[in-house]
Amino acid sequence: MQEVQEVRADPMKTRIVECVPNFSEGRRPGVVQEIADAVKSVPGVRLLNQTSDVNHNRSVLTFAGEPIAVKSAAFRAISRAAELIDMEKHQGEHPRIGATDVVPFVPVSGVTMDDCVDLARSLGEEVAEKLHVPVYLYEEAATREDRRNLANIRRGEYEGLKKEISLPARHPDFGEPVMHPTAGATVIGARNYLVAYNINLSTPDVSIAKKIARRVRASSGGLMYVKALGIMLDDRNLAQVSMNLTNFKKTPIHVVFNLVKTEAERYGVSVVGSELIGLAPMDALLDAAEHYLRFEDFSREQVLEAKIWGE
Amino acid sequence: MQEVQEVRADPMKTRIVECVPNFSEGRRPGVVQEIADAVKSVPGVRLLNQTSDVNHNRSVLTFAGEPIAVKSAAFRAISRAAELIDMEKHQGEHPRIGATDVVPFVPVSGVTMDDCVDLARSLGEEVAEKLHVPVYLYEEAATREDRRNLANIRRGEYEGLKKEISLPARHPDFGEPVMHPTAGATVIGARNYLVAYNINLSTPDVSIAKKIARRVRASSGGLMYVKALGIMLDDRNLAQVSMNLTNFKKTPIHVVFNLVKTEAERYGVSVVGSELIGLAPMDALLDAAEHYLRFEDFSREQVLEAKIWGE
């Protein structure tokens, strides 16, 4: 049979960026709702999750869509937060320097980390210029090595940074070295998608989960992009290796699963199941199917829904 | 943290049906193109593939989208084919009874087989009424057990059916028992998605692939929804188990893979890789990830792209 496969350019909608801004308000639901409404007012942006913590007096929004729309939604949210939140009156347990405290962009599908760095810098410039909120760039978007780490930028929090921002070492990346009188300062950046993934073991002995966690996590010689803890699930009477995978492209889920399984066997323990917490990009799951089924030449273009939905 | 998960109704776009009509024209590319253009003229329908065979004098279009749009595209294509193809002049090796010979609807995502049966019957009624082409229902949409099998309906082909259509046993399901003077008759129905999947073995001995094919296929006692052959890939000097999976929900890809792998081991042979031919629904691949990673409580709603694209 003579095949005529459709050829078409990559449409915008197959490009998906996620944004997970943190706001210094977790006690007045009406204020959080107004910020969330600002996000939802941008066509093509989908608000995926909304979380508030009263003790932290802080809220986190998760939204996604095509890059330009997501950047626009982030700007509207930061702008609304600057109007509604007064850092002079803010109290809460979580470290913070501004009404919009931190804004990471995350590549999900069809975009690179460089694209997200560009988005972060472009948004930073706009926020400083139009809202007069000084902006620091962090993680992959950082312009200085010591600003990769968010904790360094947030040192002294709102109150401390207010005094030190005029010092050259603490000058922002965009805007004047003066805090916004009510909105403070904002950290914007780009990071990898974080997959929260837990593996449950056929044992109530949490010391085994702790030993496996040490073996699998980067900090003690394990896999580069894994953070892990061994914890006890009292309600199920079993131990769990609870993990964050900070780069599922370089350290795929199935590699983590296989290593935990092998380590568990060494203690005569088996894997009873695993849990994906929240959302994950399709690629993170297809990588596992591709691995275990030993696909040759598999392409994401072979997923029927991707062809339809990506229209 | 207090979670506020977005609640929303299932939007239309998450419902995807595929349609794979066969037309009795494979020699005049212009005619095939006009039929393909009729499909593409419906917004929300994506033409995924187009295949013509000169010896069969037959073409196959594959398109997908939301159910109502797909039904509308199918009607336009059948209508155009009735104008452009004259069965009185048609010759080709492949059995056929009409200009549009057979039209299966296939559930892909968010639709049931019953939905596809409804689509098939509703289209059949419309085609008979508006185009005066008699319609037979087959496979899951069949109204009589002996019409589940396409071969029974097509017995005698266009020329034979023209003589026998007036016999009560051969009356169509919709329309008068008279062939359309040029377009003949059409078979419309619903069937499962067909996944074409091959597994390559670490041996040039095709007899091993043939033995494994016999073990794995339904016709010789294997898995219910598997058709399989053992063939030789001369260019790679290895044997392959070449398969069609006719119901990936009830006989998932990973079950087929694991059985072939186990059978291969019995001959001291291993699986060097596998190939997914053409497109597959996302679910078929996620099922494999879910199985091997031993997910507990995994939901399709956890795929980020599905949430965005499904908007």
Interface residues (C-beta under 8 A of the other chain):
Chain A: M1 Q2 E3 V4 Q5 E6 K13 I16 E18 G44 R46 L47 L48 N49 Q50 T51 S52 D53 V54 V60 A64 G65 V108 S109 N200 I253 H254 F257 V271 V272 G273 S274 E275 L276 G278 L279 A280 P281 M282 L285 L286 A288 A289 Y292 L293 R294 F295 E296 D297 F298 Q302 V303 L304 E305 A306 K307 I308 W309 G310 E311
Chain B: M1 Q2 E3 V4 Q5 E6 K13 I16 E18 G44 R46 L47 L48 N49 Q50 T51 S52 D53 V54 V60 A64 G65 V108 S109 N200 I253 H254 F257 V271 V272 G273 S274 E275 L276 G278 L279 A280 P281 M282 L285 L286 A288 A289 Y292 L293 R294 F295 E296 D297 F298 Q302 V303 L304 E305 A306 K307 I308 W309 G310 E311
